[in-house]
Amino acid sequence: MATVETTSIKISPVNMESRKKLGVKAGDTVRVWQKIQEKGKTRLQAFEGLVLARKHGSEAGATFTVRRVASGVGVEKIFPLYSPVIDKIEIIKRSKVRRAKLYHIREKAAKEIKRQMRHMSMVNLQTVSDTEEENKKDEAETKAEDVSAEADAKAEETEVKPASTDASQGGEETPKEEVKDEKVEEKIEEKTEEKK
């Protein structure tokens, strides 16, 4: 008789024995820490939920299905047991179940949602947002302030400056300056009336 030597083949870089001993089974509430790479950096993300099924025993292709409800929507993920993407698996709760596959929980959750939806009716009622009202008031105030500030700035620019009394001018103001000042004042008044 020939002797056969068996060598252990490394299928995954993770510690397969520790994951096998963990004994994840249907009915467990687990937290799976997944490695996610973004822009060259690796971070851990937790996915916590109920194990619905465990398939393929403890062989190389063993998987387990985890279901969680995220913001009202049921989300299921199938994780390979020996995947190097999984950093660690934590079993949070163990509950006694009488089935190997808990797929009936999908329909159960849907029934509960339907039961709650029976008493609902579609309504589209709304009030004016307080923040929107405040924003409108603030905008109106800032516009009024801007208009008054512009008018003040233009008025300062166009103020009549007293003419220097030279012997050649004889101490009289030139009529051109007065005409310009009157036209500028008229334009400012027109603009303020238009904005109101």
Summary of the structure (lengths in Angstrom):
residues: 196
radius of gyration: 39.6
end to end distance: 108.2
largest distance: 138.1
contacts: 388
relative contact order: 0.10
helix: 36%
strand: 26%
